[in-house]
Amino acid sequence: MKKNYLFILLSLLMMFVFIPNVKAASTIKWGDTINEEGDLTDSAYYLGNNITCKVNTTDSLYMLGNSVITEGNSEYILAIGSSVSMKGNVVKTAYALGPDVTIESTIGKDLFVAGKTVKIDGPVTGDVYVGGQDVVINSTINGNVYAAAKTIKLTSSAVVTGKILYNNNVKIEKDDKAQTGSADTYYVNTNAYSLLNSFNSTMFAYLNMLVIGLILLYYFPAIFKKIDNATKDNSVKAVVMNMLDGLLALIVIPIVAAILMIFQFGIATGVLGLILSGLVMYLSSLVTAWVISNYINKLKIFKVENKYLTYALALFLIYILRLVPVVGVIVVVLAVLYGYGICIHLVLKKS
């Protein structure tokens, strides 16, 4: 089953790697609320908070948001959000990730889906790879089902013509009218669930930070221009100095705030300083991702330069590396220190 976990993870990862390599004719939209419909002949990319997509395309659809609803037709589809509802027809393969995922689409080939609660209501011609806590199958699947879950429910409408492979400690709820092929189990320990939960939590944190970043980009583009100006020197020395400044600020600011809060006149200032410091620390990885995205664009790795999509990729790389033991800790620390140091430079320059 480790292979199946990796298959789901790598498939989703590869879709993100392909996002920046877009055609010039691709439709790209982002914002807080996106409502799209109509017919396209190219791929479409939507990034936002609430996304409702009724687009029909002969190419692929990519959606990343908080609430994602798809009702159109496409060749391939990738939908990631806190709540994902997928309808319409997918000619080939569908990918979905989120805490609450409902698949009502007709899938022409395979389905890759991961989440906390996963409900499959639409027919799937190929295989289904699913990971989650609670999985409900309420449709016809003409291939095999590879599942990692705590509970799997096969309703009276469930038809699986192939085999079902699931973990040995899963709770199966099978209706008497459900039709399935052969079933087999595999042994899994708690580490597998821990890995899946860590991956889901990391992706949701990434999603939240991405949405925050896109909103800031939309309403405060001048801030990012200042970041660009402050990071024109991307030499090793400049990067290290930014990190050291960030480390120094993280040490000094709490100490100064604590001293101020000793005195009655300084309580408000001290508390405000701690709040602002915490906010900057929270957003520091966003700043670091923006700088990395600019560096990626300068290298001209991809066919078409799009700063928003390369920002999404850079932030994704930071968050996915957090899953790697030891390396993840180092990445988080360096990203925070570097981003914090840049923010301190901007504040001091403004002063």
C-alpha positions in Angstrom: 0.0 0.0 0.0 3.0 2.3 0.3 3.0 2.3 -3.5 -0.6 3.4 -3.5 0.0 6.2 -1.1 3.0 7.3 -3.2 0.9 7.0 -6.4 -1.7 9.4 -5.0 0.9 11.8 -3.6 3.1 11.8 -6.7 0.1 12.2 -9.1 -1.1 15.3 -7.2 2.5 16.6 -7.0 3.1 16.1 -10.8 -0.1 18.0 -11.6 1.2 21.0 -9.6 4.6 20.7 -11.3 2.8 20.9 -14.7 0.8 24.0 -13.7 3.4 26.6 -14.5 4.2 25.0 -17.9 1.1 26.5 -19.5 0.3 27.4 -23.1 0.0 31.0 -24.1 -3.7 30.4 -25.0 -4.6 29.0 -21.6 -7.3 30.7 -19.5 -6.0 31.9 -16.1 -8.2 33.6 -13.5 -7.8 34.2 -9.8 -9.6 36.2 -7.2 -11.8 35.8 -4.1 -15.0 34.6 -5.9 -14.9 33.0 -9.3 -18.0 32.0 -11.3 -17.1 30.7 -14.8 -19.2 29.1 -17.5 -19.0 28.7 -21.3 -17.1 26.7 -23.8 -13.3 26.6 -24.2 -10.8 24.7 -26.5 -7.8 25.2 -24.2 -7.0 24.4 -20.6 -8.2 26.7 -17.7 -6.6 27.5 -14.3 -8.7 29.0 -11.5 -7.3 30.1 -8.1 -9.5 31.6 -5.5 -11.6 31.3 -2.3 -15.0 30.3 -3.7 -14.9 28.7 -7.2 -17.9 27.6 -9.2 -16.9 26.3 -12.6 -19.4 25.3 -15.3 -16.9 25.5 -18.1 -16.8 22.9 -20.9 -13.4 22.4 -22.5 -11.7 19.8 -24.7 -8.6 20.3 -22.6 -7.9 20.3 -18.8 -9.3 22.1 -15.8 -7.3 23.0 -12.7 -8.9 24.5 -9.6 -7.5 25.5 -6.3 -9.7 27.2 -3.6 -11.6 27.0 -0.4 -14.9 25.9 -1.8 -14.6 24.3 -5.3 -17.7 23.3 -7.3 -17.3 21.9 -10.8 -20.2 21.1 -13.2 -18.5 21.3 -16.6 -17.0 18.8 -18.9 -13.2 18.3 -19.5 -10.6 15.9 -20.6 -8.7 16.0 -17.3 -9.5 17.7 -14.0 -7.7 18.6 -10.8 -9.7 20.1 -8.0 -8.3 20.9 -4.5 -10.2 22.7 -1.7 -11.6 22.5 1.8 -14.9 21.4 0.1 -14.9 19.8 -3.3 -18.0 18.9 -5.3 -17.3 17.5 -8.7 -20.0 17.0 -11.3 -20.1 16.9 -15.1 -18.1 14.5 -17.3 -14.4 13.8 -17.3 -13.2 12.1 -20.4 -10.0 10.8 -18.9 -8.5 11.1 -15.4 -9.8 13.1 -12.4 -7.8 14.2 -9.3 -9.4 15.6 -6.1 -8.1 16.5 -2.7 -9.9 18.1 0.3 -11.4 17.4 3.8 -14.8 17.0 2.2 -14.9 15.5 -1.3 -18.0 14.4 -3.3 -17.5 12.9 -6.8 -20.7 12.9 -8.9 -18.8 13.2 -12.2 -18.7 10.5 -14.9 -15.0 9.5 -15.0 -13.8 8.1 -18.3 -10.6 6.6 -16.9 -9.1 6.6 -13.4 -10.0 8.6 -10.2 -7.4 9.7 -7.6 -9.0 11.2 -4.5 -7.8 11.9 -0.9 -9.6 13.6 2.0 -11.2 13.2 5.3 -14.7 12.3 4.0 -14.9 11.0 0.5 -18.1 10.1 -1.3 -18.1 8.6 -4.8 -21.5 8.9 -6.4 -20.5 9.0 -10.1 -19.5 6.1 -12.3 -15.8 5.4 -13.0 -14.7 3.4 -16.0 -11.2 2.7 -14.7 -9.6 2.2 -11.3 -10.1 4.2 -8.1 -7.3 5.2 -5.8 -8.8 6.6 -2.6 -7.4 7.6 0.8 -9.4 9.1 3.7 -11.0 8.5 7.0 -14.6 7.8 5.8 -15.1 6.6 2.2 -18.5 6.0 0.7 -18.9 4.2 -2.6 -22.4 4.7 -4.1 -21.8 4.1 -7.8 -20.5 1.7 -10.5 -16.7 1.3 -10.7 -15.7 -0.9 -13.7 -12.1 -1.2 -12.5 -10.3 -2.0 -9.2 -10.6 0.0 -6.0 -7.4 0.6 -3.9 -8.4 2.2 -0.6 -6.7 3.3 2.6 -9.4 4.4 5.1 -10.8 3.9 8.6 -14.3 3.1 7.3 -15.5 2.1 3.9 -19.2 2.0 3.2 -20.6 0.2 0.1 -24.2 1.2 -0.4 -26.9 -0.7 -2.2 -26.0 1.1 -5.4 -22.3 0.2 -5.2 -21.0 -2.0 -8.0 -17.3 -2.8 -8.3 -16.5 -5.2 -11.2 -12.8 -5.5 -10.2 -11.2 -6.3 -7.0 -11.1 -4.2 -3.8 -7.9 -3.9 -1.9 -8.1 -2.2 1.5 -6.2 -2.1 4.8 -6.7 -4.9 7.3 -7.9 -2.6 10.2 -10.6 -0.9 8.2 -14.3 -1.0 9.2 -16.4 -2.3 6.2 -20.1 -1.5 6.0 -21.5 -3.4 3.0 -25.1 -3.4 2.0 -26.6 -6.7 1.0 -27.4 -5.4 -2.4 -23.9 -4.1 -3.1 -22.0 -6.0 -5.8 -18.3 -6.4 -5.6 -15.6 -8.6 -7.1 -12.9 -10.3 -5.0 -11.6 -8.5 -1.9 -8.2 -8.6 -0.4 -6.5 -6.8 2.5 -3.0 -5.6 3.3 -1.4 -5.0 6.7 -0.9 -1.4 7.7 0.3 0.2 10.9 -0.5 3.6 12.4 2.4 5.3 10.6 0.6 5.1 7.3 -2.4 7.0 8.7 0.0 9.5 10.3 1.6 10.1 6.9 -1.7 10.6 5.2 -3.0 12.9 7.9 0.2 14.9 7.8 -0.1 15.2 4.0 -3.7 16.4 4.2 -2.9 18.9 7.0 0.0 20.3 5.0 -2.0 20.6 1.9 -4.8 22.5 3.7 -2.3 24.8 5.3 -0.8 25.4 1.9 -4.2 26.1 0.5 -5.0 28.7 3.2 -1.7 30.5 2.7 -2.1 30.5 -1.1 -5.5 32.1 -0.8 -4.2 34.7 1.6 -1.3 35.4 -0.7 -3.5 35.8 -3.7 -5.8 38.2 -1.8 -2.8 40.3 -0.7 -1.5 40.3 -4.3 -4.9 41.6 -5.6 -5.4 44.3 -3.0 -1.8 45.3 -2.1 0.4 44.8 -5.2 2.6 47.6 -4.1 3.9 45.5 -1.1 5.2 42.8 -3.5 6.8 45.4 -5.7 8.7 46.7 -2.6 9.7 43.1 -1.8 11.0 42.8 -5.4 13.1 46.0 -4.9 14.4 44.8 -1.5 15.6 41.4 -3.0 17.3 42.5 -6.2 20.5 41.3 -4.6 20.0 37.5 -4.4 23.6 36.6 -3.7 24.4 34.1 -1.0 25.7 36.9 1.3 22.5 38.9 0.9 20.3 35.8 1.6 22.3 34.9 4.7 22.2 38.5 6.0 18.4 38.6 5.6 18.2 35.4 7.6 20.4 36.7 10.4 18.4 40.0 10.5 15.3 37.9 10.8 16.8 35.8 13.6 17.9 38.9 15.5 14.5 40.5 15.2 12.7 37.3 16.4 14.9 37.5 19.5 14.8 41.2 20.2 11.2 42.0 19.5 9.7 39.6 22.2 12.2 40.8 24.7 11.5 44.5 24.1 7.7 43.7 24.2 8.0 41.9 27.5 10.0 44.8 29.0 7.3 47.3 27.8 4.5 45.2 29.4 6.2 45.5 32.8 5.1 49.2 32.8 1.4 50.1 32.6 2.0 52.7 29.9 3.7 50.0 27.7 1.2 47.2 28.0 -0.8 48.1 24.9 2.4 48.7 22.8 4.0 45.5 24.0 0.9 43.4 23.2 0.5 45.0 19.8 4.2 44.4 19.0 3.8 40.7 19.8 0.7 40.4 17.7 2.3 42.1 14.7 5.4 40.0 15.2 3.4 36.9 15.2 1.5 38.0 12.1 4.7 38.7 10.2 6.1 35.3 11.2 2.9 33.6 10.0 3.2 35.4 6.6 7.0 35.1 6.3 6.8 31.9 4.2 4.6 33.7 1.8 7.3 36.4 1.3 10.0 33.7 0.9 7.8 31.9 -1.7 7.3 35.2 -3.7 11.1 35.7 -3.8 11.6 32.1 -5.0 9.0 32.5 -7.7 10.8 35.6 -9.0 14.0 33.5 -9.1 12.2 30.7 -11.0 10.9 33.3 -13.5 14.4 34.7 -14.1 15.7 31.2 -14.8 13.1 30.9 -17.6 12.5 27.3 -16.8 8.9 27.3 -18.1 7.6 28.3 -21.5 5.4 31.1 -20.3 6.2 33.4 -17.4 3.3 33.8 -15.0 4.2 35.2 -11.6 1.0 34.0 -9.9 1.4 30.4 -10.9 5.1 30.3 -10.2 4.3 31.8 -6.8 1.8 28.9 -6.2 4.5 26.4 -7.2 7.1 28.0 -5.0 4.8 28.0 -2.0 3.8 24.4 -2.7 7.5 23.3 -2.8 8.0 24.9 0.6 5.0 23.2 2.1 5.7 19.8 0.6 9.3 19.8 1.9 7.9 20.3 5.4 6.8 16.6 5.2 10.4 15.4 5.0 11.9 14.6 8.4 14.6 16.9 9.6 14.7 18.6 6.2 11.2 19.9 6.8 12.2 21.6 10.0 15.2 23.2 8.3 13.1 24.5 5.5 10.5 26.0 7.8 13.1 27.7 9.9 15.0 29.2 6.9 11.8 30.3 5.2 10.6 32.1 8.3 13.9 33.7 9.0 14.4 34.9 5.4 10.8 36.2 5.1 10.9 37.8 8.5 14.2 39.5 7.7 12.8 41.0 4.5 9.8 42.3 6.3 12.0 44.0 8.9 14.0 45.7 6.1 10.9 47.0 4.6 9.7 48.4 7.9 13.0 50.0 8.7 13.3 51.5 5.2 9.8 53.0 5.4 10.8 54.5 8.8 
